[in-house]
Amino acid sequence: MEAIRQVYEKLPEVITVPAEMRDRRVEVILLPLDEEPDVAALAAELGMKPEEIADPHALRFAGCLPDFPLRAPQGEYEIRQELELE
């Protein structure tokens, strides 16, 4: 995987793309790093108290895992005898 991560202190109007990344399928993510999440608004949206949210940054990932499919019954396991040490 070829990933390029670059943090700009002041985002330029045009971003230069390296030659090896041009004409390829890529994902560009612009995430402002100087914005603090509004904990009170998050808490109100989730129906929680602000003090119950320990890490508001972690909430960006909430719900990103899909529900796992239900497993079929695995049957009964055999009952084994205890190991006796002499």
PDB file of N, CA, C and O in Angstrom:
ATOM      1  N   MET A   1       0.849  -1.171   0.000  1.00  0.00           N
ATOM      2  CA  MET A   1       0.000   0.000   0.000  1.00  0.00           C
ATOM      3  C   MET A   1       0.894   1.233   0.000  1.00  0.00           C
ATOM      4  O   MET A   1       1.809   1.359   0.814  1.00  0.00           O
ATOM      5  N   GLU A   2       0.621   2.103  -0.894  1.00  0.00           N
ATOM      6  CA  GLU A   2       1.380   3.349  -0.985  1.00  0.00           C
ATOM      7  C   GLU A   2       0.505   4.464  -0.447  1.00  0.00           C
ATOM      8  O   GLU A   2      -0.459   4.873  -1.095  1.00  0.00           O
ATOM      9  N   ALA A   3       0.831   4.948   0.715  1.00  0.00           N
ATOM     10  CA  ALA A   3       0.033   6.019   1.306  1.00  0.00           C
ATOM     11  C   ALA A   3       0.914   7.232   1.545  1.00  0.00           C
ATOM     12  O   ALA A   3       2.064   7.113   1.967  1.00  0.00           O
ATOM     13  N   ILE A   4       0.364   8.379   1.274  1.00  0.00           N
ATOM     14  CA  ILE A   4       1.064   9.635   1.531  1.00  0.00           C
ATOM     15  C   ILE A   4       0.206  10.428   2.501  1.00  0.00           C
ATOM     16  O   ILE A   4      -0.963  10.704   2.230  1.00  0.00           O
ATOM     17  N   ARG A   5       0.787  10.786   3.621  1.00  0.00           N
ATOM     18  CA  ARG A   5       0.071  11.602   4.599  1.00  0.00           C
ATOM     19  C   ARG A   5       0.874  12.873   4.797  1.00  0.00           C
ATOM     20  O   ARG A   5       2.055  12.827   5.142  1.00  0.00           O
ATOM     21  N   GLN A   6       0.239  13.987   4.581  1.00  0.00           N
ATOM     22  CA  GLN A   6       0.924  15.262   4.730  1.00  0.00           C
ATOM     23  C   GLN A   6       0.010  16.221   5.477  1.00  0.00           C
ATOM     24  O   GLN A   6      -1.152  16.407   5.116  1.00  0.00           O
ATOM     25  N   VAL A   7       0.551  16.818   6.515  1.00  0.00           N
ATOM     26  CA  VAL A   7      -0.200  17.795   7.300  1.00  0.00           C
ATOM     27  C   VAL A   7       0.254  19.192   6.870  1.00  0.00           C
ATOM     28  O   VAL A   7       1.444  19.503   6.897  1.00  0.00           O
ATOM     29  N   TYR A   8      -0.703  20.022   6.476  1.00  0.00           N
ATOM     30  CA  TYR A   8      -0.422  21.400   6.102  1.00  0.00           C
ATOM     31  C   TYR A   8      -0.794  22.300   7.265  1.00  0.00           C
ATOM     32  O   TYR A   8      -1.892  22.176   7.808  1.00  0.00           O
ATOM     33  N   GLU A   9       0.078  23.186   7.654  1.00  0.00           N
ATOM     34  CA  GLU A   9      -0.252  24.179   8.673  1.00  0.00           C
ATOM     35  C   GLU A   9      -1.219  25.208   8.105  1.00  0.00           C
ATOM     36  O   GLU A   9      -2.096  25.701   8.813  1.00  0.00           O
ATOM     37  N   LYS A  10      -1.059  25.529   6.836  1.00  0.00           N
ATOM     38  CA  LYS A  10      -1.980  26.424   6.125  1.00  0.00           C
ATOM     39  C   LYS A  10      -2.213  25.798   4.766  1.00  0.00           C
ATOM     40  O   LYS A  10      -1.304  25.746   3.937  1.00  0.00           O
ATOM     41  N   LEU A  11      -3.423  25.323   4.533  1.00  0.00           N
ATOM     42  CA  LEU A  11      -3.749  24.597   3.303  1.00  0.00           C
ATOM     43  C   LEU A  11      -3.628  25.508   2.087  1.00  0.00           C
ATOM     44  O   LEU A  11      -4.254  26.567   2.043  1.00  0.00           O
ATOM     45  N   PRO A  12      -2.818  25.101   1.085  1.00  0.00           N
ATOM     46  CA  PRO A  12      -2.719  25.918  -0.121  1.00  0.00           C
ATOM     47  C   PRO A  12      -3.990  25.780  -0.962  1.00  0.00           C
ATOM     48  O   PRO A  12      -4.801  24.879  -0.746  1.00  0.00           O
ATOM     49  N   GLU A  13      -4.142  26.685  -1.913  1.00  0.00           N
ATOM     50  CA  GLU A  13      -5.325  26.656  -2.767  1.00  0.00           C
ATOM     51  C   GLU A  13      -5.298  25.454  -3.705  1.00  0.00           C
ATOM     52  O   GLU A  13      -6.343  24.899  -4.043  1.00  0.00           O
ATOM     53  N   VAL A  14      -4.104  25.059  -4.121  1.00  0.00           N
ATOM     54  CA  VAL A  14      -3.935  23.908  -5.017  1.00  0.00           C
ATOM     55  C   VAL A  14      -2.945  22.946  -4.371  1.00  0.00           C
ATOM     56  O   VAL A  14      -1.898  23.358  -3.871  1.00  0.00           O
ATOM     57  N   ILE A  15      -3.285  21.670  -4.388  1.00  0.00           N
ATOM     58  CA  ILE A  15      -2.399  20.652  -3.810  1.00  0.00           C
ATOM     59  C   ILE A  15      -1.698  19.920  -4.941  1.00  0.00           C
ATOM     60  O   ILE A  15      -2.348  19.454  -5.877  1.00  0.00           O
ATOM     61  N   THR A  16      -0.372  19.813  -4.862  1.00  0.00           N
ATOM     62  CA  THR A  16       0.415  19.124  -5.871  1.00  0.00           C
ATOM     63  C   THR A  16       0.323  17.620  -5.641  1.00  0.00           C
ATOM     64  O   THR A  16       0.529  17.143  -4.525  1.00  0.00           O
ATOM     65  N   VAL A  17       0.017  16.884  -6.688  1.00  0.00           N
ATOM     66  CA  VAL A  17      -0.086  15.431  -6.606  1.00  0.00           C
ATOM     67  C   VAL A  17       1.199  14.840  -7.177  1.00  0.00           C
ATOM     68  O   VAL A  17       1.611  15.214  -8.275  1.00  0.00           O
ATOM     69  N   PRO A  18       1.843  13.914  -6.443  1.00  0.00           N
ATOM     70  CA  PRO A  18       3.060  13.288  -6.972  1.00  0.00           C
ATOM     71  C   PRO A  18       2.790  12.573  -8.292  1.00  0.00           C
ATOM     72  O   PRO A  18       1.691  12.065  -8.514  1.00  0.00           O
ATOM     73  N   ALA A  19       3.785  12.534  -9.159  1.00  0.00           N
ATOM     74  CA  ALA A  19       3.630  11.955 -10.496  1.00  0.00           C
ATOM     75  C   ALA A  19       3.193  10.489 -10.436  1.00  0.00           C
ATOM     76  O   ALA A  19       2.399  10.044 -11.264  1.00  0.00           O
ATOM     77  N   GLU A  20       3.707   9.745  -9.464  1.00  0.00           N
ATOM     78  CA  GLU A  20       3.362   8.313  -9.386  1.00  0.00           C
ATOM     79  C   GLU A  20       1.926   8.067  -8.929  1.00  0.00           C
ATOM     80  O   GLU A  20       1.427   6.947  -9.045  1.00  0.00           O
ATOM     81  N   MET A  21       1.252   9.102  -8.408  1.00  0.00           N
ATOM     82  CA  MET A  21      -0.128   8.956  -7.955  1.00  0.00           C
ATOM     83  C   MET A  21      -1.141   9.485  -8.971  1.00  0.00           C
ATOM     84  O   MET A  21      -2.344   9.300  -8.787  1.00  0.00           O
ATOM     85  N   ARG A  22      -0.681  10.132 -10.028  1.00  0.00           N
ATOM     86  CA  ARG A  22      -1.591  10.686 -11.031  1.00  0.00           C
ATOM     87  C   ARG A  22      -2.196   9.571 -11.876  1.00  0.00           C
ATOM     88  O   ARG A  22      -1.588   8.516 -12.059  1.00  0.00           O
ATOM     89  N   ASP A  23      -3.375   9.813 -12.378  1.00  0.00           N
ATOM     90  CA  ASP A  23      -4.091   8.865 -13.246  1.00  0.00           C
ATOM     91  C   ASP A  23      -4.329   7.525 -12.567  1.00  0.00           C
ATOM     92  O   ASP A  23      -4.375   6.488 -13.228  1.00  0.00           O
ATOM     93  N   ARG A  24      -4.477   7.548 -11.259  1.00  0.00           N
ATOM     94  CA  ARG A  24      -4.772   6.330 -10.497  1.00  0.00           C
ATOM     95  C   ARG A  24      -6.026   6.562  -9.679  1.00  0.00           C
ATOM     96  O   ARG A  24      -6.435   7.699  -9.445  1.00  0.00           O
ATOM     97  N   ARG A  25      -6.618   5.482  -9.255  1.00  0.00           N
ATOM     98  CA  ARG A  25      -7.795   5.574  -8.384  1.00  0.00           C
ATOM     99  C   ARG A  25      -7.287   5.809  -6.964  1.00  0.00           C
ATOM    100  O   ARG A  25      -6.594   4.959  -6.404  1.00  0.00           O
ATOM    101  N   VAL A  26      -7.626   6.954  -6.381  1.00  0.00           N
ATOM    102  CA  VAL A  26      -7.154   7.312  -5.046  1.00  0.00           C
ATOM    103  C   VAL A  26      -8.314   7.858  -4.218  1.00  0.00           C
ATOM    104  O   VAL A  26      -9.378   8.185  -4.745  1.00  0.00           O
ATOM    105  N   GLU A  27      -8.085   7.946  -2.932  1.00  0.00           N
ATOM    106  CA  GLU A  27      -9.047   8.556  -2.024  1.00  0.00           C
ATOM    107  C   GLU A  27      -8.376   9.764  -1.389  1.00  0.00           C
ATOM    108  O   GLU A  27      -7.268   9.664  -0.864  1.00  0.00           O
ATOM    109  N   VAL A  28      -9.045  10.890  -1.440  1.00  0.00           N
ATOM    110  CA  VAL A  28      -8.528  12.119  -0.848  1.00  0.00           C
ATOM    111  C   VAL A  28      -9.433  12.471   0.328  1.00  0.00           C
ATOM    112  O   VAL A  28     -10.648  12.588   0.173  1.00  0.00           O
ATOM    113  N   ILE A  29      -8.833  12.637   1.502  1.00  0.00           N
ATOM    114  CA  ILE A  29      -9.590  12.978   2.703  1.00  0.00           C
ATOM    115  C   ILE A  29      -9.066  14.303   3.226  1.00  0.00           C
ATOM    116  O   ILE A  29      -7.868  14.442   3.475  1.00  0.00           O
ATOM    117  N   LEU A  30      -9.940  15.267   3.392  1.00  0.00           N
ATOM    118  CA  LEU A  30      -9.581  16.548   3.994  1.00  0.00           C
ATOM    119  C   LEU A  30     -10.235  16.590   5.365  1.00  0.00           C
ATOM    120  O   LEU A  30     -11.460  16.630   5.481  1.00  0.00           O
ATOM    121  N   LEU A  31      -9.416  16.582   6.388  1.00  0.00           N
ATOM    122  CA  LEU A  31      -9.902  16.545   7.763  1.00  0.00           C
ATOM    123  C   LEU A  31      -9.273  17.695   8.527  1.00  0.00           C
ATOM    124  O   LEU A  31      -8.063  17.686   8.751  1.00  0.00           O
ATOM    125  N   PRO A  32     -10.056  18.683   8.933  1.00  0.00           N
ATOM    126  CA  PRO A  32      -9.473  19.797   9.681  1.00  0.00           C
ATOM    127  C   PRO A  32      -8.973  19.325  11.048  1.00  0.00           C
ATOM    128  O   PRO A  32      -9.715  18.705  11.809  1.00  0.00           O
ATOM    129  N   LEU A  33      -7.730  19.619  11.342  1.00  0.00           N
ATOM    130  CA  LEU A  33      -7.109  19.164  12.588  1.00  0.00           C
ATOM    131  C   LEU A  33      -7.238  20.172  13.716  1.00  0.00           C
ATOM    132  O   LEU A  33      -6.963  19.845  14.871  1.00  0.00           O
ATOM    133  N   ASP A  34      -7.652  21.393  13.402  1.00  0.00           N
ATOM    134  CA  ASP A  34      -7.729  22.415  14.440  1.00  0.00           C
ATOM    135  C   ASP A  34      -9.141  22.584  14.995  1.00  0.00           C
ATOM    136  O   ASP A  34      -9.393  23.507  15.770  1.00  0.00           O
ATOM    137  N   GLU A  35     -10.056  21.711  14.611  1.00  0.00           N
ATOM    138  CA  GLU A  35     -11.432  21.782  15.074  1.00  0.00           C
ATOM    139  C   GLU A  35     -11.645  20.814  16.229  1.00  0.00           C
ATOM    140  O   GLU A  35     -11.366  19.622  16.101  1.00  0.00           O
ATOM    141  N   GLU A  36     -12.126  21.310  17.331  1.00  0.00           N
ATOM    142  CA  GLU A  36     -12.453  20.449  18.467  1.00  0.00           C
ATOM    143  C   GLU A  36     -13.921  20.069  18.385  1.00  0.00           C
ATOM    144  O   GLU A  36     -14.762  20.920  18.096  1.00  0.00           O
ATOM    145  N   PRO A  37     -14.243  18.808  18.634  1.00  0.00           N
ATOM    146  CA  PRO A  37     -15.660  18.430  18.580  1.00  0.00           C
ATOM    147  C   PRO A  37     -16.458  19.090  19.697  1.00  0.00           C
ATOM    148  O   PRO A  37     -15.964  19.257  20.812  1.00  0.00           O
ATOM    149  N   ASP A  38     -17.684  19.459  19.391  1.00  0.00           N
ATOM    150  CA  ASP A  38     -18.577  20.070  20.364  1.00  0.00           C
ATOM    151  C   ASP A  38     -19.194  18.950  21.201  1.00  0.00           C
ATOM    152  O   ASP A  38     -20.146  18.299  20.773  1.00  0.00           O
ATOM    153  N   VAL A  39     -18.645  18.734  22.391  1.00  0.00           N
ATOM    154  CA  VAL A  39     -19.062  17.620  23.241  1.00  0.00           C
ATOM    155  C   VAL A  39     -20.520  17.765  23.663  1.00  0.00           C
ATOM    156  O   VAL A  39     -21.238  16.767  23.733  1.00  0.00           O
ATOM    157  N   ALA A  40     -20.967  18.973  23.941  1.00  0.00           N
ATOM    158  CA  ALA A  40     -22.358  19.191  24.360  1.00  0.00           C
ATOM    159  C   ALA A  40     -23.321  18.820  23.240  1.00  0.00           C
ATOM    160  O   ALA A  40     -24.353  18.197  23.489  1.00  0.00           O
ATOM    161  N   ALA A  41     -22.990  19.198  22.005  1.00  0.00           N
ATOM    162  CA  ALA A  41     -23.856  18.868  20.870  1.00  0.00           C
ATOM    163  C   ALA A  41     -23.868  17.366  20.618  1.00  0.00           C
ATOM    164  O   ALA A  41     -24.916  16.788  20.329  1.00  0.00           O
ATOM    165  N   LEU A  42     -22.691  16.730  20.729  1.00  0.00           N
ATOM    166  CA  LEU A  42     -22.623  15.276  20.567  1.00  0.00           C
ATOM    167  C   LEU A  42     -23.460  14.566  21.618  1.00  0.00           C
ATOM    168  O   LEU A  42     -24.195  13.629  21.308  1.00  0.00           O
ATOM    169  N   ALA A  43     -23.347  15.010  22.845  1.00  0.00           N
ATOM    170  CA  ALA A  43     -24.085  14.390  23.944  1.00  0.00           C
ATOM    171  C   ALA A  43     -25.594  14.544  23.727  1.00  0.00           C
ATOM    172  O   ALA A  43     -26.352  13.599  23.948  1.00  0.00           O
ATOM    173  N   ALA A  44     -26.024  15.719  23.301  1.00  0.00           N
ATOM    174  CA  ALA A  44     -27.451  15.942  23.057  1.00  0.00           C
ATOM    175  C   ALA A  44     -27.951  15.053  21.917  1.00  0.00           C
ATOM    176  O   ALA A  44     -29.054  14.510  21.977  1.00  0.00           O
ATOM    177  N   GLU A  45     -27.127  14.913  20.885  1.00  0.00           N
ATOM    178  CA  GLU A  45     -27.511  14.082  19.742  1.00  0.00           C
ATOM    179  C   GLU A  45     -27.621  12.612  20.125  1.00  0.00           C
ATOM    180  O   GLU A  45     -28.485  11.896  19.619  1.00  0.00           O
ATOM    181  N   LEU A  46     -26.743  12.162  21.019  1.00  0.00           N
ATOM    182  CA  LEU A  46     -26.730  10.757  21.433  1.00  0.00           C
ATOM    183  C   LEU A  46     -27.605  10.480  22.643  1.00  0.00           C
ATOM    184  O   LEU A  46     -27.759   9.326  23.044  1.00  0.00           O
ATOM    185  N   GLY A  47     -28.178  11.519  23.226  1.00  0.00           N
ATOM    186  CA  GLY A  47     -29.007  11.331  24.413  1.00  0.00           C
ATOM    187  C   GLY A  47     -28.190  10.989  25.641  1.00  0.00           C
ATOM    188  O   GLY A  47     -28.634  10.219  26.493  1.00  0.00           O
ATOM    189  N   MET A  48     -26.999  11.554  25.737  1.00  0.00           N
ATOM    190  CA  MET A  48     -26.091  11.294  26.857  1.00  0.00           C
ATOM    191  C   MET A  48     -25.802  12.600  27.584  1.00  0.00           C
ATOM    192  O   MET A  48     -26.186  13.679  27.134  1.00  0.00           O
ATOM    193  N   LYS A  49     -25.122  12.481  28.710  1.00  0.00           N
ATOM    194  CA  LYS A  49     -24.624  13.652  29.415  1.00  0.00           C
ATOM    195  C   LYS A  49     -23.207  13.927  28.909  1.00  0.00           C
ATOM    196  O   LYS A  49     -22.478  12.983  28.604  1.00  0.00           O
ATOM    197  N   PRO A  50     -22.803  15.191  28.813  1.00  0.00           N
ATOM    198  CA  PRO A  50     -21.456  15.498  28.315  1.00  0.00           C
ATOM    199  C   PRO A  50     -20.339  14.823  29.106  1.00  0.00           C
ATOM    200  O   PRO A  50     -19.314  14.458  28.530  1.00  0.00           O
ATOM    201  N   GLU A  51     -20.519  14.652  30.416  1.00  0.00           N
ATOM    202  CA  GLU A  51     -19.460  14.029  31.215  1.00  0.00           C
ATOM    203  C   GLU A  51     -19.349  12.523  30.965  1.00  0.00           C
ATOM    204  O   GLU A  51     -18.370  11.898  31.373  1.00  0.00           O
ATOM    205  N   GLU A  52     -20.358  11.934  30.292  1.00  0.00           N
ATOM    206  CA  GLU A  52     -20.310  10.509  29.971  1.00  0.00           C
ATOM    207  C   GLU A  52     -19.458  10.221  28.738  1.00  0.00           C
ATOM    208  O   GLU A  52     -19.109   9.068  28.484  1.00  0.00           O
ATOM    209  N   ILE A  53     -19.123  11.243  27.980  1.00  0.00           N
ATOM    210  CA  ILE A  53     -18.306  11.067  26.777  1.00  0.00           C
ATOM    211  C   ILE A  53     -16.851  11.277  27.157  1.00  0.00           C
ATOM    212  O   ILE A  53     -16.405  12.408  27.351  1.00  0.00           O
ATOM    213  N   ALA A  54     -16.115  10.174  27.263  1.00  0.00           N
ATOM    214  CA  ALA A  54     -14.715  10.253  27.678  1.00  0.00           C
ATOM    215  C   ALA A  54     -13.814  10.701  26.528  1.00  0.00           C
ATOM    216  O   ALA A  54     -12.896  11.494  26.736  1.00  0.00           O
ATOM    217  N   ASP A  55     -14.065  10.205  25.326  1.00  0.00           N
ATOM    218  CA  ASP A  55     -13.216  10.524  24.186  1.00  0.00           C
ATOM    219  C   ASP A  55     -14.098  10.879  22.985  1.00  0.00           C
ATOM    220  O   ASP A  55     -14.535   9.981  22.265  1.00  0.00           O
ATOM    221  N   PRO A  56     -14.368  12.162  22.754  1.00  0.00           N
ATOM    222  CA  PRO A  56     -15.240  12.537  21.646  1.00  0.00           C
ATOM    223  C   PRO A  56     -14.651  12.203  20.278  1.00  0.00           C
ATOM    224  O   PRO A  56     -15.400  12.029  19.316  1.00  0.00           O
ATOM    225  N   HIS A  57     -13.323  12.110  20.172  1.00  0.00           N
ATOM    226  CA  HIS A  57     -12.690  11.764  18.899  1.00  0.00           C
ATOM    227  C   HIS A  57     -12.994  10.320  18.514  1.00  0.00           C
ATOM    228  O   HIS A  57     -13.085  10.002  17.329  1.00  0.00           O
ATOM    229  N   ALA A  58     -13.151   9.454  19.497  1.00  0.00           N
ATOM    230  CA  ALA A  58     -13.438   8.047  19.222  1.00  0.00           C
ATOM    231  C   ALA A  58     -14.828   7.861  18.636  1.00  0.00           C
ATOM    232  O   ALA A  58     -15.087   6.849  17.986  1.00  0.00           O
ATOM    233  N   LEU A  59     -15.725   8.813  18.851  1.00  0.00           N
ATOM    234  CA  LEU A  59     -17.084   8.694  18.336  1.00  0.00           C
ATOM    235  C   LEU A  59     -17.143   8.788  16.815  1.00  0.00           C
ATOM    236  O   LEU A  59     -18.166   8.452  16.219  1.00  0.00           O
ATOM    237  N   ARG A  60     -16.054   9.244  16.172  1.00  0.00           N
ATOM    238  CA  ARG A  60     -16.035   9.259  14.707  1.00  0.00           C
ATOM    239  C   ARG A  60     -16.150   7.843  14.154  1.00  0.00           C
ATOM    240  O   ARG A  60     -16.627   7.643  13.037  1.00  0.00           O
ATOM    241  N   PHE A  61     -15.711   6.865  14.940  1.00  0.00           N
ATOM    242  CA  PHE A  61     -15.699   5.489  14.475  1.00  0.00           C
ATOM    243  C   PHE A  61     -16.933   4.708  14.912  1.00  0.00           C
ATOM    244  O   PHE A  61     -17.081   3.543  14.541  1.00  0.00           O
ATOM    245  N   ALA A  62     -17.802   5.307  15.672  1.00  0.00           N
ATOM    246  CA  ALA A  62     -18.987   4.606  16.166  1.00  0.00           C
ATOM    247  C   ALA A  62     -19.861   4.189  14.994  1.00  0.00           C
ATOM    248  O   ALA A  62     -20.204   5.001  14.135  1.00  0.00           O
ATOM    249  N   GLY A  63     -20.211   2.923  14.974  1.00  0.00           N
ATOM    250  CA  GLY A  63     -21.071   2.395  13.927  1.00  0.00           C
ATOM    251  C   GLY A  63     -20.370   2.073  12.636  1.00  0.00           C
ATOM    252  O   GLY A  63     -21.035   1.762  11.648  1.00  0.00           O
ATOM    253  N   CYS A  64     -19.053   2.134  12.598  1.00  0.00           N
ATOM    254  CA  CYS A  64     -18.360   1.861  11.346  1.00  0.00           C
ATOM    255  C   CYS A  64     -18.224   0.367  11.078  1.00  0.00           C
ATOM    256  O   CYS A  64     -17.996  -0.029   9.935  1.00  0.00           O
ATOM    257  N   LEU A  65     -18.359  -0.472  12.104  1.00  0.00           N
ATOM    258  CA  LEU A  65     -18.336  -1.918  11.886  1.00  0.00           C
ATOM    259  C   LEU A  65     -19.741  -2.394  11.560  1.00  0.00           C
ATOM    260  O   LEU A  65     -20.697  -2.029  12.243  1.00  0.00           O
ATOM    261  N   PRO A  66     -19.870  -3.208  10.520  1.00  0.00           N
ATOM    262  CA  PRO A  66     -21.200  -3.723  10.219  1.00  0.00           C
ATOM    263  C   PRO A  66     -21.608  -4.758  11.263  1.00  0.00           C
ATOM    264  O   PRO A  66     -20.767  -5.298  11.982  1.00  0.00           O
ATOM    265  N   ASP A  67     -22.889  -5.021  11.334  1.00  0.00           N
ATOM    266  CA  ASP A  67     -23.349  -6.079  12.223  1.00  0.00           C
ATOM    267  C   ASP A  67     -22.863  -7.406  11.671  1.00  0.00           C
ATOM    268  O   ASP A  67     -22.939  -7.656  10.468  1.00  0.00           O
ATOM    269  N   PHE A  68     -22.369  -8.246  12.552  1.00  0.00           N
ATOM    270  CA  PHE A  68     -21.897  -9.542  12.120  1.00  0.00           C
ATOM    271  C   PHE A  68     -23.084 -10.464  11.872  1.00  0.00           C
ATOM    272  O   PHE A  68     -24.083 -10.373  12.586  1.00  0.00           O
ATOM    273  N   PRO A  69     -23.004 -11.348  10.882  1.00  0.00           N
ATOM    274  CA  PRO A  69     -24.127 -12.245  10.616  1.00  0.00           C
ATOM    275  C   PRO A  69     -24.304 -13.241  11.759  1.00  0.00           C
ATOM    276  O   PRO A  69     -23.352 -13.579  12.463  1.00  0.00           O
ATOM    277  N   LEU A  70     -25.530 -13.697  11.926  1.00  0.00           N
ATOM    278  CA  LEU A  70     -25.797 -14.681  12.964  1.00  0.00           C
ATOM    279  C   LEU A  70     -25.159 -16.010  12.591  1.00  0.00           C
ATOM    280  O   LEU A  70     -25.176 -16.426  11.433  1.00  0.00           O
ATOM    281  N   ARG A  71     -24.597 -16.667  13.598  1.00  0.00           N
ATOM    282  CA  ARG A  71     -23.986 -17.974  13.373  1.00  0.00           C
ATOM    283  C   ARG A  71     -25.023 -19.065  13.568  1.00  0.00           C
ATOM    284  O   ARG A  71     -25.940 -18.937  14.379  1.00  0.00           O
ATOM    285  N   ALA A  72     -24.863 -20.119  12.823  1.00  0.00           N
ATOM    286  CA  ALA A  72     -25.734 -21.281  12.997  1.00  0.00           C
ATOM    287  C   ALA A  72     -25.372 -21.950  14.326  1.00  0.00           C
ATOM    288  O   ALA A  72     -24.249 -21.790  14.803  1.00  0.00           O
ATOM    289  N   PRO A  73     -26.291 -22.689  14.924  1.00  0.00           N
ATOM    290  CA  PRO A  73     -25.965 -23.395  16.176  1.00  0.00           C
ATOM    291  C   PRO A  73     -24.747 -24.300  15.986  1.00  0.00           C
ATOM    292  O   PRO A  73     -24.607 -24.966  14.961  1.00  0.00           O
ATOM    293  N   GLN A  74     -23.880 -24.313  16.979  1.00  0.00           N
ATOM    294  CA  GLN A  74     -22.637 -25.060  16.878  1.00  0.00           C
ATOM    295  C   GLN A  74     -22.731 -26.471  17.465  1.00  0.00           C
ATOM    296  O   GLN A  74     -21.766 -27.233  17.404  1.00  0.00           O
ATOM    297  N   GLY A  75     -23.872 -26.814  18.023  1.00  0.00           N
ATOM    298  CA  GLY A  75     -24.028 -28.149  18.586  1.00  0.00           C
ATOM    299  C   GLY A  75     -23.521 -28.204  20.017  1.00  0.00           C
ATOM    300  O   GLY A  75     -23.020 -27.213  20.548  1.00  0.00           O
ATOM    301  N   GLU A  76     -23.654 -29.348  20.625  1.00  0.00           N
ATOM    302  CA  GLU A  76     -23.214 -29.545  22.004  1.00  0.00           C
ATOM    303  C   GLU A  76     -21.785 -30.082  22.012  1.00  0.00           C
ATOM    304  O   GLU A  76     -21.427 -30.949  21.215  1.00  0.00           O
ATOM    305  N   TYR A  77     -20.992 -29.559  22.912  1.00  0.00           N
ATOM    306  CA  TYR A  77     -19.635 -30.048  23.051  1.00  0.00           C
ATOM    307  C   TYR A  77     -19.630 -31.267  23.967  1.00  0.00           C
ATOM    308  O   TYR A  77     -20.446 -31.391  24.880  1.00  0.00           O
ATOM    309  N   GLU A  78     -18.691 -32.152  23.695  1.00  0.00           N
ATOM    310  CA  GLU A  78     -18.591 -33.347  24.535  1.00  0.00           C
ATOM    311  C   GLU A  78     -18.062 -32.975  25.916  1.00  0.00           C
ATOM    312  O   GLU A  78     -17.299 -32.019  26.060  1.00  0.00           O
ATOM    313  N   ILE A  79     -18.467 -33.725  26.916  1.00  0.00           N
ATOM    314  CA  ILE A  79     -17.983 -33.498  28.269  1.00  0.00           C
ATOM    315  C   ILE A  79     -16.772 -34.395  28.466  1.00  0.00           C
ATOM    316  O   ILE A  79     -16.857 -35.616  28.333  1.00  0.00           O
ATOM    317  N   ARG A  80     -15.668 -33.783  28.779  1.00  0.00           N
ATOM    318  CA  ARG A  80     -14.428 -34.540  28.941  1.00  0.00           C
ATOM    319  C   ARG A  80     -14.131 -34.778  30.414  1.00  0.00           C
ATOM    320  O   ARG A  80     -14.570 -34.029  31.287  1.00  0.00           O
ATOM    321  N   GLN A  81     -13.386 -35.824  30.664  1.00  0.00           N
ATOM    322  CA  GLN A  81     -12.989 -36.123  32.026  1.00  0.00           C
ATOM    323  C   GLN A  81     -11.863 -35.193  32.441  1.00  0.00           C
ATOM    324  O   GLN A  81     -11.075 -34.740  31.612  1.00  0.00           O
ATOM    325  N   GLU A  82     -11.800 -34.915  33.730  1.00  0.00           N
ATOM    326  CA  GLU A  82     -10.734 -34.061  34.245  1.00  0.00           C
ATOM    327  C   GLU A  82      -9.390 -34.776  34.113  1.00  0.00           C
ATOM    328  O   GLU A  82      -9.315 -36.000  34.217  1.00  0.00           O
ATOM    329  N   LEU A  83      -8.357 -34.017  33.887  1.00  0.00           N
ATOM    330  CA  LEU A  83      -7.012 -34.551  33.814  1.00  0.00           C
ATOM    331  C   LEU A  83      -6.522 -34.830  35.231  1.00  0.00           C
ATOM    332  O   LEU A  83      -6.537 -33.940  36.082  1.00  0.00           O
ATOM    333  N   GLU A  84      -6.098 -36.036  35.481  1.00  0.00           N
ATOM    334  CA  GLU A  84      -5.632 -36.407  36.802  1.00  0.00           C
ATOM    335  C   GLU A  84      -4.113 -36.527  36.786  1.00  0.00           C
ATOM    336  O   GLU A  84      -3.549 -37.321  36.033  1.00  0.00           O
ATOM    337  N   LEU A  85      -3.476 -35.746  37.609  1.00  0.00           N
ATOM    338  CA  LEU A  85      -2.013 -35.795  37.728  1.00  0.00           C
ATOM    339  C   LEU A  85      -1.645 -36.726  38.849  1.00  0.00           C
ATOM    340  O   LEU A  85      -2.239 -36.669  39.926  1.00  0.00           O
ATOM    341  N   GLU A  86      -0.678 -37.582  38.619  1.00  0.00           N
ATOM    342  CA  GLU A  86      -0.285 -38.542  39.656  1.00  0.00           C
ATOM    343  C   GLU A  86       0.858 -38.016  40.481  1.00  0.00           C
ATOM    344  O   GLU A  86       1.318 -38.694  41.400  1.00  0.00           O
TER     345      GLU A  86
END
